């Protein structure tokens, strides 16, 4: 995704619009909705129906806010982890984990967003200490006038930090539809990225689903 047009939260940085069509992600296929690595502009998908079949993926793992190029620096994003020899984890749905307290300013990044509002942000990056901070997960944003079916995987997990850098925070999953369906082993996930012994892990992200009818059974949400 590119930069957002206005910089306002809720504005998209890329638009895929087929309002009368069905977006099908079959087995062994994937779509990767990447957010902008420095300002978080994200792709909005507008369709009639979305179907993620068993073995298909809507995958935004490690595709959110990214690392800065300089050593011992804070990760990009409103919850970017701090870095000084070791790195703090990126924050989003919660605070990121702190790095080794003996290494100075390496706290985990703060949380942002709210459980009472739609998730409109990608996950923040971990702090860059003795390695490169893990990127956060992207924002997966789908508006369907009909049905969303998840029998595969919809994921926006944070990436692991390398060396002593912090892990990235989980991103966001925001789904709007008339009918939401799916069954096990289908999964939605926005988990934080792992870290080394000296650094902090990334926080989890945010998931919100708005549907008139819920026909899902046994989906895993994490």
N, C-alpha and C positions, 0 to 999 in steps of 0.2 A: 504494500500500500504506500501511497505517496503522502506528502504533508496534507493535513486537513485544509479545507478551503478557508476556514475562518478562525481556526484555533479554539473554537467553542466546544466544550465537552458535549458529546452527542452528535457531532458532525462527523461524517465519514470521510476517509481519505481515498476510498475507492468504492465503486458501486458495480455490482453484478445484478442486473435487473431483467428477469424473465417472469413478469407477474402472472402470466397465463400458462406457464410451463412447469414441468416437473424436473427437478434436479436429482438425478439418480447417481449414487456412488456405489458401484457394484463391488463384488468380492475381488480382492487383490488390487483395488484401485484407491486412490487418495486425492483429496484436494487440500492444499496447504495455504490457508489464509494468513499471510504474514503481515504483522503490523509494522509501522515505521519504527526503526530502532532508536531514534533519538527523540521524536515527539509523540509517538504512540498512535499516529493516524491509522485507522483500521478499515477493513473491507466490510461493507454491508451487503448481504445477499438477500434479494427480494424475489420470491418465487411463489407459485401457487402451492406446490408440494415439494418436500424434501424427503428422500429415502436414503438412509445410510444402511446398506445391506450387511449381513454377516460377513466379516472379513474386509469391509470397506472402512475408510477413515476420513474424517474431517479433522485434520491434524495441525494444530497451532503450537506444538511443543517447541519451546526455546525460540519462538518467533516473535517475541514482544520487545520490550526495551532491552538494549544491548549494553556492552561495556564501553567505557571511555578508553581512548588509546594510551593514556599516560599511566605509569605505574603508581600504585598507592592512591587510587582515585575512587570517587563514589560512582556507583553504577547509575545509568540513566533511568529516569522515571521518578514520579513523586515519592516512591518508597525505596529509592535506590539505596543499597547498603553502602556503608563507608569502608574505606580500605586503608590500612597502614600496616604493612608486613603480612598481617592476616586480614581477611575481609568479612564484613557482616553480610548476612543474607538479605535479599530483597524483600521488602514488605508489600502487602496488598490487602488480602482479607484479614490479616493479622500482622503483627510486627515480625520482621525477619530476625533470625537468631543472631546473637552477638558473636564476634570473633574473640580470640584470646585476649582477656583484659590486660595482659602484660604488654600488649603491642600498641597501646595508644588508642587513637580514634578509629575504631573499627566496629562501631555499633551496627546492629541490624536496622534496616530502614523502617519507617513508620507505616502503619496501615492507612488506607485511604478508600474512598467510596463508602457506601452505606448499604445495610441490608434492606432499607426501605426505599431504595432507588435502583433503577436498572444498572447493571455493571457495564460501564462505558469505557473502561480502561484496560489496557494490556498490563501484564505483570511487570514489575520492576526488576532491574538487574542487580546481582550481587556485587559487593565491593571488590575492587581489584587490589589484592595484596600481593602475596608471593605467587601469583598466577593470574588467570583471567576470570573475571566474574561470570557466573552462569547467566545467560539471558533469561528474561521472564517469558512466560507463555503469552501468546497473542490474545486478542479479543475475537471470539467467534460469535458473529452477530447475524442471525437469520430471522427474517420476517416472512411468514408464509400465510397466505389467506386461507389455505386449506389445511393440509395435514403434514406433520413432521413425524417420521418414523425412524427410530434409532435401534437397529439390531446389530450394528457394528460399533465403532468407537468414535466419540467426539471428545477430543482431548486438547487442552491448552496448558500443559504442565511446564513448570520451570525447568531449566537445564542445570546440570551440575556445574559447580565451579571447579576450575583446575587448580592443582596445588593447594595453596592456602587461601584461595579466593572464595567468596561467598556464593551460595547457590541462588538461582533466580526464583522469583515468586511465581506462583501459578497465575495464569491470566484470567480471562472472563469468558463465560458462556452465557449468551443472552438469546433465548429462543421465544418467538411469539407465533402462535398458530391458533387455528380453531380446534384441531384435535392433535393431541400428543400421544404417540404410541411407541411400542418397542418392547422387547423382552430380552431376558438373559440369553447369551452373555453380553448383550449390549451394555455400553458403559459411557458415562460422562465423567471427566476427570480434570481437575485444576490443581494438582498437588505441587508443592514446592520442590525445588531442586536440592539434591544432597550436597554435602560439603566435606572437606577434609577435617582432620582432627583439630586444627588450629583456627578454623573459620566457622561461620554460622550458616545454617540451612535457610533456604527460602521459605517464605510463608505460603500458605494455600491461597488460592484465588477466590473468585465469586461465581456462583451459578444462579441464574434466575430463569424460570420457565413460566410463561403466561399462556394458558390454554383454557378454552371453554370446556373441552371434554378431555379427561385423562384416561387413556386406555393402555397405559404402560403397565407391565407386570415384570417384576424381578430385575429391573435395570439397576446397575451398580453406579452410585454417584459418590465421588470422592474428591 
